[in-house]
Amino acid sequence: MQDTIYQPSEKSILLALLDTEKLIDQYEHNLRGEVLITRKEKDDQGKDTITQKWEPKNQPMMNQTGITRTMAYLRVICDKSISMTDLTEEMADMLSLHNADAFWTFLNVNAMNFGLRDESQLNEAYMPVYDLIVSRFHSCVDGMMVNAIAKTTNVTESKSMNPEQQVDQQRPGILSGLIKFPRV
């Protein structure tokens, strides 16, 4: 007997696009001025290991309050459930522009509290999010993500029974009599 098998295409970027948390996490590290450093080290037994760690390299774009509030706002806009919707091109345009404009307004209203001193800093914080918002909503046009997931996953199930199991399956069970005699 073979169980259900789930096998996404290994080269499929489509499923990776659903991983909004990873994109948002990368944006947060960018706001903090951190870069991902890959190091090759030796463990206690002398084997080579590769480690990755986010380390500060640049000045943070915002203060801690700005980063926290921006990330909370972004997580609402780019929630994973958006990927499972079916939008028309016009609706995706409208939603992405509306949410991008709302994010721009959010940054402008809170710029001083977030430590954003000029328009170049606002743009630096805004542009990656603009691209993320537009791609999130446009990935839903005509159910693109839903269809892509359906095509990149392979689910199979097969069951084989020996003759004894087939006979047992044809015998009525204890509960089959209840169906014939409903309660009054």
Beta strands, then each sheet from edge to edge (+ up, - down):
strand 1: 2-6
strand 2: 34-42
strand 3: 48-56
strand 4: 155-158
sheet 1: 1+ 4-
sheet 2: 2+ 3-
end
